[in-house]
Amino acid sequence: MFNIFPKANNTTDTYEHLERDVLEKQSIIDQKNQVIKHLKKQIVSLENGPEEHHILGKLIHERPDGVKMYASSCRKLFSNTRSWEFNRPLDKEHVKELQQIISHKQCLEGHLDILWNRNELCIVNGQHRYEAIYDLMELDIDFNREIIVNVHEVDSFNSNESNQIFIATNNIKNVKMKDNPQVKFQNICNRLKDKFPKGISNNPKRGKGTGHRLDKKELYNLIMYNDYFNNHENSEDKIFEEIVQLNSKESLKSFDDFFPRKRAEKWKKQWDGAHESKFFLGLLNMNQLAILFSSTFK
């Protein structure tokens, strides 16, 4: 009788051949199951309509790279997000120009790029549009706009991945090379926040008094645009220690040094908060802090 199976050299060869055959067939089955799963998901999506997130709004598309695009209500979205700490400084004049454009045209051009991490959201591209719309909503309860939002899921807001998303999404002429995120300065800000967790905040909610606390975004901008810190000879460790020492020096100032001729209860609370957190640089406003940094770090 004719044997249709090739003759194996030995029993081991036969088993290996069968094992490879089984693995190949299982791989094909797994691929088919993935296709079926995807098709079922698509059918459910078509039957139920667009997926809707309670903050982000309607999911209108998912790109091959995993970025999800939503049609969002500004009034729902903006109160639940913030600007990325390591974004470039805000241009207030540009915000005013955008407010006039939005008010007259009754629409908002462009889109926002948002980083998503563990249900937290922050804007990596579009902070000026965010500020302009936020102010208009604050003035008028009826004011609202729909805006397209690209949501990028990241492992951390402090990661290199987040930096790369900023560079990719802000690839326009008015963003200069010096505006790109600097890892050394990011590390310094994160280390200072770890050392003074009650003294440095991650972009506190707008409209609320920060008291003795300093916004990490403001701290980052102060460091980033200081020539002394940009000198490559000054290492991350050196700059970190010098800022810590400056804070210690500020802690020796009197109440009157910080608040001349001010005795209101709110100033006393700020004073007590600085002592509790051991962070005193936040007692200075941004102009005072910029002058202090410029005169100290030369």
N, C-alpha and C positions, 0 to 999 in steps of 0.2 A: 504493500500500500504506500502511495506517495505521501510524504510528510510535507505539509505546507509551511511549517515553521522552520526557520533556519536552525541548523544544528549548533547548539551552544558548545563552547569549548569545555565548560564545566558547569556545575550547579551554581556557583557564585555568579557567573556571567548571566545566567538565566534570571536569577533574583534581581540583579542590578538592572537588567533590561526592563523587567516588570515594574520595578520601583520607579524608574524614570518615566515609564508610560503612565503610571498612576498619577505621578506628580504633575505631568503635563496636562492630563485630563482634568485634574483638580484645579489647576490654574485657569483653564478655560471656563470651568464651571463658576469659579470665583468672579471672573470678569463678567460673565453673563449676569450673575447675581447683582453686581454693582450697577450694571446697565438697567436692570429691572428696578432696582431700588431708586435710581435716579428718575426713571420714567414715572414711577408711582408718585414720587415727590412732586414732579411736574404736573401730574394729573390732579393731585390734591390742591396744588397752588392754583390751577385753572378753575377748579370747582369752587374753591373758597375765596377767590380773588387775591389781590396782592397781600403779602404778609405785612402786618402793621405792628410797629413798636410803639409803646405808650409815650415815649419821648421823641424818638427819631422820626416817627411817622411811617409812611408807606414805603416798603421795599420795592423799588422799580427795576432793579437790575443787579446781578452779581457778576463781576468781572472774572475772567479766568484766573487772575492772580489772587482772588479771594476778597478783593475790595467790594464792599456793598454800597450801593447808591440808593439814597432815600429822598423822597419828597417830604420835607419837614416843615412844620409850622414854627416860625421864629419864636413865637411867644411860649411854646412848649419847650423848645430846644434850648434857647439861650439861657434860661434860668437854671439849667442843669449841666452847663458846660462852662469852661473857662479857657483863657488863652494859655498856650504852652509857655512854661516858665522861661524857656531858652529862645523864645522868639526875639526878633529885633525890637528896638524901642518903638513905642507907639508915636506916630506922627499925628498930633492933635489937629493940625490944619487940614490934613488929608481926611480925617474923620468928619470935619465940618463940611468939606466939599462933598463928600459922599452923602451926608444928610440932606443937602440941598438937592442933589441929583435924585435921590430916592423919593423925597417929598414931591418933587415936580413931575417926575416920570411915573410915579406910583408903581415902581417895580424895582427889582434888585437884579442886576446883571451878575453873571458868574456863579460860582459855587464855593462851598467851604470844604476843606479837608480836615477831618477830625481823627485824632488818635483815640482808640478804645482800649482800655485795660481794666479788667475786672469791674465792669459796669461804670467805670469813670470815663469821662469824656473831656478832651481838651483840643482846642483849635490850633492846628499847626500851619494852616494857610487860610487867611481871610479875617485876621483879627481886627482890621480896620472896618470892614463891613459889619462885623459883630458889634463893635463899639458904637458905630453910627446907628444901627438898628436898635440896639439896646436903649440908647438915649431917647430915641423917638418913641419907643414903647413905654418908657418911663413917663413921658409927658402926656401920652394919650392911651387910655385903656382899650380903645377900639383899634389902635394901630397894630397890624399884623401883616406878615408876608410869608409866602411859600418860598422855600429855597432848596436847591439841590445840594445834598451833602454826600461826600465820599467818606466812608468810614473805614479806617485802616486799623485792624486789630494788631496790637503789639504786646510783647511780654512785659515791657516797662517803658514809662515815659522818658527814662534816663538812658535808654539803650542806644547803641549805634544805629539800630534799625530806625528808631525815631528820627535821629539826625539825618539819615539818608532820605527819609520821607519828606522832611522839611526841605532839603536841598532840591529834591525832584519836583515837589509841588510848588516851590517858589522860584522856578526857573524863568524869571523875568528880569528885564533890564534894571529895574529900580532896586533890586536886591544885590548888594555888592558882596564881594568875597569876604570882607571883614564881618558881614552880617551872618555868615554861616556859623552854625554851632561850634563852639570850641570845647573839646572834651576836658581839657585841663581846668577851665573855669567852671564847667558843669560839676566836676568832681569837688572843687573847692566849695561851691554852694551846697552840694549835698552833704559834705563833711561838716560844714558849719550848721546845717539844719539838724544833723544827727547830734551834734554837740549841744545845740541850743534848741531843742524841739519845741519849747514854749515861747521862743523868741523870734523864730523865723517861720513864716507860713507859706503854704502853697497857694498863691493867688486867692486871698480871702474873698468872700462874697462881696460884690460891688455894693456900695451904699452903706456898709457897716464899718464902724470905727475899728481901726486896727490896733489902737492903743499903743503899747510899747513894741508891738511886733513889726518886723520888717518883711515885706513881700520878697520871696525868693527871686521872682522875675526882676524886681527893681535892683536887688543885690547883684544879680548876674550882669545886668546892663552896666552898673557902676564899675564892675570889675573888667568887663569885656572892652570898654572904651577908655581904659586908663593906660597910658603909655608904659608906666612902670610894670604893670602886670603883664603887658604884651611883650616885654623884653624876655627873650628866650633864656637868658641867664638866670632869671628868677623862677625857680621851680615851683611846682604845685605845693610841696611841703612848706617851702619857705614862705610863700604868699599866705597859705592857711595859718601858719603860726604867727605871722605878722598881724593879720586881721584879729586873731584871738588876743594878741598882746594889746592891740589898739582898743579892743573892747574892755579889757581889764583896766587900761588907763582911764577910759571914759567912766568906769564904775566908781572912780574916786572923786568925781565931780559932785558938787552939792546940788540940792534941789533947785536953788536959785540960778545955778549955772545953766540948767536945762530949761527952767521955766521962770525967767525973770519977771517979777511983778504979777505972777499968776498963782492964785490960791484956790481956784475952783476945785470942786470935788473930783472932776474928771482928770485933772492933772495929777492929783494925789494917787488916783487909781493907776495911772500910767507909771508913776514912780514906783508904786508897790509892785506892779506887774514886772517891771524891769528887774527889781531885786529878787523876786521869786524865780524868774527865768534865768537870772544871771546874764542877761543880754541887754546892753545899754545903747547900742548903736541905733536901735529902732526908736529911741526917744527923739532923735533928730529928724527933721523933715528932709526931703530928698536934696534940696539945695544945700542945706547945712552939711549933709553927709557927703555930697560931691566935693564941697570945699575942703572938708576934713580929709578925704581920701587924696585930693590933689596936693594938699600941703604936707601930708604925712608920707605919701609914697611918691618919691621923686627919682 
